[in-house]
Amino acid sequence: MSAQDRIKTGVSGLDELFQGGLVPNRSYLIRGGPGTGKTTLGLHYLMAGVNGGESALYVTLEEPESFIVKNAQDRGFDLSGVNFLELSPTSDFFSESQTYDIFSPAEVEREPITKKIVEYVQKLHPRRVFLDSMTQFRYLSTDAFQYRRQVLSFLRFLIEQGATVMFSSETSIEAPDDDLQFMSDGVINLIYQGENRFISIQKFRGGDFIGGNHTMRLAKHGMEVYPRLVPEQHTTTFVRDKIPSGIPDLDELLMGGLERGTVTIVTGPSGVGKTTLGLQFLSEAALRKERSVVYTFEEEVDVMAHRAEAIQLPVREMIAQGQMSIVKVEPLLWTPDEFAVLVRKEVEEKGTKLVMIDSISGYHLAVRGSDLVRHLHALVKYLQFMGVAVFLIVETAAVIGDFQVSNEGISYLADNVIFMRYLEIKGEMRKAIGVLKKRMSDFEKTLREFAITSEGIKIGKPLRDLRGILGGSLEWYNPDDK
């Protein structure tokens, strides 16, 4: 079945997990504990139908219609186009204290409820039905066998009437819903763990889906789903031409520049100039009318722009022209899935060609205890497949001492490694730059002096007479000549 024939859930990220939407005329179970968003998802589903000119029916066995409408309005849902069949008990049920002396309550109440549903559905012929919740049907059956037959018959009746059905279940250890999982054509799990919410698809008859847990939020205007990034599902054709820095001596060090579709780690201690070096490449790309973006987890946008302009990189002008963007990312407010969606929109909707993440330690904070390497691997592989040049700014803890590319164990991700070090020469603090790795071409094996001046970045001649830079202990080959 093509994506055009699918039914939209009303949640864009969720439709992506189903690779286009739901298969029509099927039944789908929404599982989750209290407060996980089952009703919110059902409202999205019904409103998507109403907005598309379809008849939609909300069958409620718990909350009264007035409560549902009021809560929906608070989240921005206008349910005026949704039909309601309210089967929840009224206050009269308690005040009248009904008793059943011969028949069980399930046998007495099941028939009128069933009759109401049948009559309403046959009259309305809804295209979409949301039932909240199917758990209540369990109490209208005398035993598990009767319950299973009743639910199967009910779902089949709705589908034969032309409806696609979503129904919720309040799963718990005391009242498992394994039987509902077997009976449904699709199973959606809503999970709330600590500060994080996740959604996962457990079952989907008639189609493929993206498995695993995906970040989900219950925001002001409803549910938002952020699919987990699967790099292999996103590819494009591109030419691996070289991207120059615009500084002849630096390009000479790199044998012409960095290749498109590669990952470059720029590593070094604090303040050595890693971000500035990355901005040089991005600014040069902007001059060629190629869009680039910086995601800064630590520095404020105005501060970064001011520093760049102080060395003749007109960042604000490039931003105004739409050739560059600097995005401040608050680490504790984002999950890796949300950040990946942000990056994907830049690449797929705006055609961004260069991406810089500043820095990996800030990104690690955003992962919230999850596996940094796994999430970063997926993100950079996606960017590579899309032909984007990636710059990862990595801060090393040691200012001097033994050389180390990264404290995070991510060096295997790099196609290129540019390292920067501090030097102390005759009592003066200076800097050096070198290339440790370049997968796509050869590179200069020497180190060069690196300086940031008011006129821009300056790269010196190779430091051929200096050794011990990687070990942090400098030594001249012929000190008498220096």
C-alpha positions as CSV (number, residue, x, y, z in Angstrom):
1,M,0.0,0.0,0.0
2,S,1.4,3.4,-1.0
3,A,1.8,6.3,1.5
4,Q,-1.1,8.1,-0.4
5,D,-3.5,5.4,0.7
6,R,-2.6,5.6,4.3
7,I,-4.7,7.3,7.0
8,K,-2.9,10.2,8.8
9,T,-2.8,10.0,12.6
10,G,-2.7,13.8,12.9
11,V,0.8,13.6,14.5
12,S,3.4,14.1,11.8
13,G,6.2,12.4,13.6
14,L,4.0,9.4,14.3
15,D,3.0,9.1,10.6
16,E,6.7,8.9,9.8
17,L,7.1,6.0,12.2
18,F,4.3,4.2,10.3
19,Q,6.0,5.2,7.1
20,G,3.1,7.2,5.8
21,G,0.2,6.5,8.2
22,L,-2.2,3.8,9.3
23,V,-3.7,1.1,7.0
24,P,-7.4,1.9,6.7
25,N,-10.2,-0.3,8.0
26,R,-8.0,-1.7,10.8
27,S,-8.0,-1.5,14.6
28,Y,-5.2,0.0,16.6
29,L,-4.5,-0.3,20.3
30,I,-3.0,2.6,22.3
31,R,-1.4,1.3,25.5
32,G,-0.1,3.2,28.5
33,G,-0.5,4.2,32.1
34,P,-2.4,7.2,33.5
35,G,-1.2,10.5,32.0
36,T,0.8,9.1,29.1
37,G,-1.2,10.8,26.4
38,K,-3.7,8.1,25.2
39,T,-6.6,10.5,25.0
40,T,-4.5,13.2,23.4
41,L,-3.4,10.9,20.6
42,G,-7.0,9.9,20.1
43,L,-8.0,13.5,19.7
44,H,-5.3,14.1,17.2
45,Y,-6.6,11.1,15.2
46,L,-10.2,12.3,15.2
47,M,-9.3,15.9,14.4
48,A,-7.2,14.8,11.4
49,G,-10.4,13.1,10.1
50,V,-12.6,16.1,10.7
51,N,-10.1,18.4,9.0
52,G,-10.1,16.0,6.0
53,G,-14.0,16.0,5.7
54,E,-14.4,12.6,7.4
55,S,-17.0,11.7,10.0
56,A,-15.4,11.0,13.4
57,L,-16.9,9.3,16.5
58,Y,-15.6,9.5,20.1
59,V,-17.0,6.7,22.3
60,T,-16.3,7.4,25.9
61,L,-16.9,4.8,28.6
62,E,-15.2,6.8,31.4
63,E,-15.1,10.6,31.3
64,P,-18.3,12.7,30.4
65,E,-18.3,14.6,27.1
66,S,-18.2,18.0,28.9
67,F,-14.9,17.1,30.6
68,I,-13.3,15.9,27.4
69,V,-14.3,18.9,25.4
70,K,-13.1,21.3,28.2
71,N,-9.7,19.5,28.5
72,A,-9.4,19.5,24.7
73,Q,-10.0,23.2,24.4
74,D,-7.2,23.8,26.9
75,R,-4.9,22.2,24.4
76,G,-6.2,24.0,21.4
77,F,-8.6,21.3,20.0
78,D,-11.9,22.4,18.7
79,L,-14.1,19.2,18.9
80,S,-17.2,20.9,17.5
81,G,-16.9,18.6,14.4
82,V,-16.5,15.4,16.4
83,N,-19.5,13.2,17.3
84,F,-19.7,11.9,20.8
85,L,-21.4,8.7,22.2
86,E,-21.2,9.1,25.9
87,L,-21.6,5.8,27.8
88,S,-20.0,6.8,31.1
89,P,-22.0,6.4,34.2
90,T,-23.9,9.5,35.5
91,S,-24.3,10.7,39.1
92,D,-27.8,9.0,39.1
93,F,-26.1,5.6,39.0
94,F,-24.7,6.2,42.5
95,S,-27.8,7.9,44.0
96,E,-30.2,5.2,42.7
97,S,-28.0,2.4,44.1
98,Q,-29.1,-0.1,41.5
99,T,-28.8,-3.8,42.5
100,Y,-29.2,-7.0,40.4
101,D,-30.6,-9.9,42.3
102,I,-30.9,-12.5,39.5
103,F,-28.4,-11.5,36.8
104,S,-24.9,-10.2,37.1
105,P,-24.3,-6.4,36.5
106,A,-22.3,-7.3,33.4
107,E,-25.2,-9.2,31.8
108,V,-27.7,-6.4,32.7
109,E,-25.7,-3.5,31.5
110,R,-24.0,-5.0,28.4
111,E,-27.1,-5.2,26.3
112,P,-28.2,-1.6,26.5
113,I,-24.7,-0.3,25.9
114,T,-24.2,-2.6,23.0
115,K,-27.5,-1.5,21.5
116,K,-26.6,2.2,21.8
117,I,-23.3,1.6,20.0
118,V,-24.8,-0.4,17.2
119,E,-27.6,2.1,16.6
120,Y,-25.3,5.1,16.7
121,V,-22.7,3.6,14.3
122,Q,-25.3,2.4,11.8
123,K,-26.8,5.9,11.8
124,L,-23.5,7.9,11.6
125,H,-21.3,5.5,9.5
126,P,-18.1,7.1,11.0
127,R,-14.8,6.8,9.1
128,R,-12.8,7.2,12.3
129,V,-13.7,5.9,15.7
130,F,-11.8,6.4,19.0
131,L,-13.0,4.3,22.0
132,D,-11.7,5.4,25.4
133,S,-11.2,3.0,26.9
134,M,-11.6,-0.7,25.9
135,T,-10.7,-1.7,29.5
136,Q,-14.2,-0.9,30.5
137,F,-15.6,-3.6,28.3
138,R,-13.8,-6.1,30.4
139,Y,-16.2,-5.4,33.2
140,L,-19.2,-6.0,31.0
141,S,-18.2,-9.6,30.5
142,T,-18.7,-12.5,32.8
143,D,-15.4,-14.2,32.0
144,A,-12.2,-13.8,29.8
145,F,-13.6,-15.9,27.0
146,Q,-16.8,-13.9,26.8
147,Y,-14.7,-10.7,26.9
148,R,-12.5,-11.8,24.0
149,R,-15.5,-12.8,21.8
150,Q,-17.3,-9.5,22.6
151,V,-14.3,-7.3,21.7
152,L,-13.5,-9.2,18.5
153,S,-17.1,-9.0,17.4
154,F,-17.3,-5.3,18.3
155,L,-14.1,-4.4,16.3
156,R,-15.3,-6.4,13.4
157,F,-18.6,-4.7,13.4
158,L,-17.0,-1.2,13.4
159,I,-14.6,-2.2,10.5
160,E,-17.4,-3.7,8.5
161,Q,-19.2,-0.3,8.8
162,G,-16.2,1.3,7.1
163,A,-14.4,2.7,10.2
164,T,-10.7,2.7,11.1
165,V,-10.6,2.2,14.9
166,M,-8.3,3.5,17.6
167,F,-9.0,2.3,21.2
168,S,-7.1,2.8,24.4
169,S,-6.2,0.4,27.2
170,E,-5.1,1.2,30.7
171,T,-2.5,-1.5,31.0
172,S,-1.2,-2.6,34.4
173,I,0.2,-5.6,36.2
174,E,-3.1,-6.2,37.8
175,A,-5.1,-5.9,34.6
176,P,-2.9,-7.0,31.6
177,D,-4.1,-6.4,28.1
178,D,-2.3,-9.2,26.3
179,D,-5.6,-10.3,24.7
180,L,-6.2,-6.8,23.2
181,Q,-2.7,-6.8,21.7
182,F,-3.4,-10.1,19.9
183,M,-6.8,-8.9,18.6
184,S,-5.6,-5.5,17.3
185,D,-3.9,-4.8,13.9
186,G,-1.5,-2.4,15.5
187,V,-0.1,-1.6,18.9
188,I,1.2,1.8,20.0
189,N,2.9,2.0,23.4
190,L,3.1,5.3,25.3
191,I,5.8,5.3,28.0
192,Y,6.6,7.9,30.8
193,Q,10.0,7.3,32.5
194,G,11.2,10.0,34.9
195,E,11.4,13.2,32.9
196,N,11.2,11.6,29.5
197,R,8.3,10.4,27.4
198,F,8.6,7.9,24.6
199,I,6.4,6.3,22.0
200,S,7.0,3.0,20.3
201,I,5.2,0.8,17.7
202,Q,5.0,-2.8,18.8
203,K,2.9,-4.2,16.0
204,F,1.7,-3.1,12.6
205,R,-0.1,-5.5,10.3
206,G,0.1,-4.6,6.6
207,G,3.1,-2.4,6.7
208,D,6.6,-1.8,7.9
209,F,7.5,0.7,10.7
210,I,10.4,2.3,12.5
211,G,11.0,0.3,15.7
212,G,12.5,1.3,19.0
213,N,11.6,4.1,21.5
214,H,11.1,7.6,20.1
215,T,10.9,10.8,22.0
216,M,7.4,12.2,22.6
217,R,6.2,15.4,24.2
218,L,2.8,16.5,25.4
219,A,3.1,20.1,24.5
220,K,0.7,23.1,24.8
221,H,-1.0,22.2,21.5
222,G,-1.0,18.4,21.9
223,M,1.4,15.6,21.1
224,E,4.7,15.9,19.3
225,V,6.7,12.9,18.2
226,Y,10.4,13.0,17.3
227,P,11.4,9.8,15.4
228,R,14.7,8.2,16.2
229,L,17.2,8.8,13.4
230,V,17.9,5.9,11.1
231,P,20.7,7.1,8.8
232,E,20.3,4.4,6.2
233,Q,16.8,5.7,5.3
234,H,18.2,9.1,4.2
235,T,20.6,9.2,1.2
236,T,21.3,11.6,-1.7
237,T,23.7,11.8,-4.6
238,F,26.5,14.4,-4.2
239,V,30.0,15.1,-5.5
240,R,32.9,14.8,-3.0
241,D,34.6,18.0,-4.0
242,K,36.9,19.8,-1.6
243,I,35.7,22.6,0.6
244,P,38.5,25.3,1.0
245,S,38.9,27.4,4.1
246,G,39.8,30.5,2.3
247,I,43.2,30.7,4.0
248,P,45.9,29.6,1.5
249,D,48.3,28.2,4.1
250,L,45.6,26.3,5.9
251,D,44.4,24.8,2.6
252,E,48.0,23.9,1.8
253,L,48.1,22.0,5.1
254,L,45.0,20.1,4.1
255,M,46.0,19.6,0.5
256,G,43.2,21.7,-0.9
257,G,40.6,21.6,1.8
258,L,38.1,19.2,3.4
259,E,35.9,16.8,1.3
260,R,32.2,17.2,1.2
261,G,30.3,14.5,3.1
262,T,33.0,14.0,5.7
263,V,33.2,14.4,9.4
264,T,36.0,16.6,10.8
265,I,36.9,16.6,14.5
266,V,38.6,19.9,15.6
267,T,40.2,19.1,18.9
268,G,42.2,21.0,21.5
269,P,42.1,22.6,24.9
270,S,39.9,25.5,25.9
271,G,40.5,28.8,24.2
272,V,42.9,27.5,21.5
273,G,40.7,28.6,18.6
274,K,38.6,25.5,17.6
275,T,35.3,27.4,17.2
276,T,37.0,30.2,15.3
277,L,38.6,27.7,12.9
278,G,35.2,26.1,12.2
279,L,33.6,29.5,11.6
280,Q,36.3,30.2,9.0
281,F,35.2,27.2,6.9
282,L,31.5,28.0,7.4
283,S,32.0,31.7,6.5
284,E,33.9,30.8,3.4
285,A,31.1,28.5,2.3
286,A,28.6,31.3,2.9
287,L,30.5,33.5,0.5
288,R,30.0,30.7,-2.1
289,K,26.3,30.9,-1.4
290,E,26.3,27.6,0.5
291,R,24.2,27.6,3.6
292,S,25.8,26.5,6.9
293,V,24.6,26.3,10.5
294,V,26.3,26.3,13.9
295,Y,24.7,24.6,16.8
296,T,26.2,26.1,20.0
297,F,25.5,24.4,23.3
298,E,27.6,26.7,25.3
299,E,28.2,30.1,23.8
300,E,25.5,32.7,23.2
301,V,24.8,33.7,19.6
302,D,25.6,37.4,20.1
303,V,28.9,36.6,21.7
304,M,29.9,34.1,19.0
305,A,28.9,36.6,16.3
306,H,30.8,39.4,17.9
307,R,34.0,37.3,18.2
308,A,33.7,36.3,14.6
309,E,33.3,39.9,13.4
310,A,36.3,41.0,15.5
311,I,38.5,38.9,13.1
312,Q,36.8,40.0,9.9
313,L,34.2,37.2,9.6
314,P,30.9,39.1,8.8
315,V,28.7,36.5,10.5
316,R,25.7,38.8,11.1
317,E,25.6,39.9,7.5
318,M,25.7,36.2,6.3
319,I,22.9,35.4,8.7
320,A,20.8,38.3,7.4
321,Q,21.4,37.0,3.8
322,G,20.2,33.5,4.9
323,Q,23.5,31.9,4.1
324,M,24.4,31.1,7.8
325,S,22.5,30.4,11.0
326,I,23.7,30.2,14.6
327,V,21.3,28.2,16.8
328,K,21.7,28.3,20.6
329,V,20.7,24.9,22.0
330,E,19.8,24.7,25.7
331,P,21.2,21.2,26.5
332,L,18.8,20.3,29.4
333,L,15.7,21.1,27.3
334,W,16.4,18.8,24.4
335,T,16.7,15.1,23.8
336,P,18.9,13.5,21.1
337,D,15.8,12.7,19.0
338,E,14.5,16.3,19.2
339,F,17.9,17.7,18.2
340,A,18.2,15.3,15.3
341,V,14.8,16.5,14.0
342,L,16.0,20.1,14.2
343,V,19.1,19.2,12.2
344,R,17.1,17.2,9.6
345,K,14.8,20.3,9.0
346,E,17.9,22.4,8.3
347,V,19.3,19.9,5.8
348,E,16.1,18.7,4.1
349,E,14.1,22.0,4.0
350,K,16.8,24.6,3.8
351,G,19.5,22.8,1.9
352,T,22.3,23.3,4.5
353,K,25.7,22.0,3.3
354,L,27.9,22.5,6.4
355,V,27.0,21.8,10.0
356,M,29.1,22.5,13.1
357,I,28.3,21.2,16.6
358,D,30.0,23.3,19.3
359,S,30.7,21.4,21.4
360,I,30.5,17.6,21.9
361,S,30.6,18.1,25.7
362,G,27.5,20.3,25.4
363,Y,25.8,17.8,23.2
364,H,26.6,15.1,25.7
365,L,24.7,17.0,28.3
366,A,21.7,17.0,26.0
367,V,21.8,13.2,25.7
368,R,20.6,13.1,29.4
369,G,22.5,10.0,30.4
370,S,21.9,8.1,27.2
371,D,24.5,6.6,25.0
372,L,26.4,9.5,23.5
373,V,28.3,7.5,20.9
374,R,25.2,5.8,19.6
375,H,23.2,9.0,19.1
376,L,26.1,11.0,17.7
377,H,27.0,8.1,15.4
378,A,23.5,8.1,13.9
379,L,23.5,11.9,13.5
380,V,26.8,12.2,11.7
381,K,26.2,9.2,9.5
382,Y,22.9,10.8,8.4
383,L,24.7,14.0,7.6
384,Q,27.4,12.2,5.7
385,F,24.8,10.3,3.6
386,M,23.2,13.7,2.8
387,G,26.5,15.1,1.5
388,V,26.9,17.5,4.4
389,A,30.4,18.5,5.8
390,V,30.3,18.1,9.6
391,F,32.5,19.8,12.1
392,L,32.6,18.4,15.6
393,I,34.3,20.7,18.2
394,V,35.9,18.6,20.9
395,E,37.5,20.1,23.9
396,T,40.3,18.2,25.6
397,A,40.8,18.5,29.3
398,A,44.6,18.7,29.3
399,V,46.2,22.0,28.2
400,I,49.6,20.2,27.9
401,G,50.7,16.6,28.3
402,D,50.1,13.5,26.3
403,F,48.1,14.0,23.1
404,Q,44.4,12.9,23.1
405,V,41.8,13.4,20.3
406,S,38.8,13.1,22.5
407,N,37.8,12.3,26.0
408,E,34.5,10.8,24.8
409,G,35.7,7.9,22.6
410,I,34.3,9.3,19.4
411,S,37.5,9.6,17.3
412,Y,36.4,6.6,15.1
413,L,33.7,8.8,13.7
414,A,36.1,11.2,12.1
415,D,37.2,11.2,8.5
416,N,39.5,14.1,9.4
417,V,41.2,15.2,12.6
418,I,42.6,18.7,13.0
419,F,44.3,19.2,16.3
420,M,45.4,22.4,18.0
421,R,47.9,22.8,20.8
422,Y,49.4,25.5,23.0
423,L,53.2,26.2,22.7
424,E,55.5,28.0,25.1
425,I,58.4,29.5,23.2
426,K,60.9,31.7,25.0
427,G,58.3,32.5,27.7
428,E,55.6,33.4,25.2
429,M,52.3,31.5,24.9
430,R,51.7,30.5,21.2
431,K,49.6,28.0,19.3
432,A,50.1,25.2,16.8
433,I,47.8,23.4,14.3
434,G,48.3,20.1,12.6
435,V,46.4,17.3,10.8
436,L,46.4,13.9,12.4
437,K,44.1,12.1,9.9
438,K,42.5,12.8,6.5
439,R,40.7,9.8,5.0
440,M,40.0,11.0,1.5
441,S,43.4,12.4,0.5
442,D,46.9,13.1,1.6
443,F,47.8,15.9,4.0
444,E,50.9,17.8,5.2
445,K,52.6,16.0,8.1
446,T,54.2,19.0,9.6
447,L,52.8,21.4,12.3
448,R,52.3,25.1,11.7
449,E,51.9,28.0,14.0
450,F,48.4,29.3,14.4
451,A,47.3,32.8,15.4
452,I,44.0,34.7,15.7
453,T,44.5,38.4,14.8
454,S,42.3,41.4,14.2
455,E,42.8,40.7,10.5
456,G,41.7,37.1,10.7
457,I,43.4,33.7,11.1
458,K,47.1,33.5,10.3
459,I,48.8,30.2,9.6
460,G,52.6,30.2,9.8
461,K,55.3,28.2,8.0
462,P,55.9,24.5,9.0
463,L,57.6,24.1,12.4
464,R,60.1,21.7,11.1
465,D,62.7,22.2,13.8
466,L,60.3,21.7,16.7
467,R,59.5,18.3,18.2
468,G,57.6,16.9,21.2
469,I,54.4,18.9,20.5
470,L,52.2,15.9,20.8
471,G,53.8,14.8,24.0
472,G,53.6,18.3,25.5
473,S,57.4,18.6,25.9
474,L,58.9,21.0,23.3
475,E,62.4,20.6,22.1
476,W,64.4,22.2,19.3
477,Y,66.5,20.1,17.1
478,N,69.2,22.8,17.1
479,P,68.6,25.1,20.0
480,D,71.8,27.2,19.3
481,D,70.2,28.5,16.1
482,K,67.0,29.6,17.8
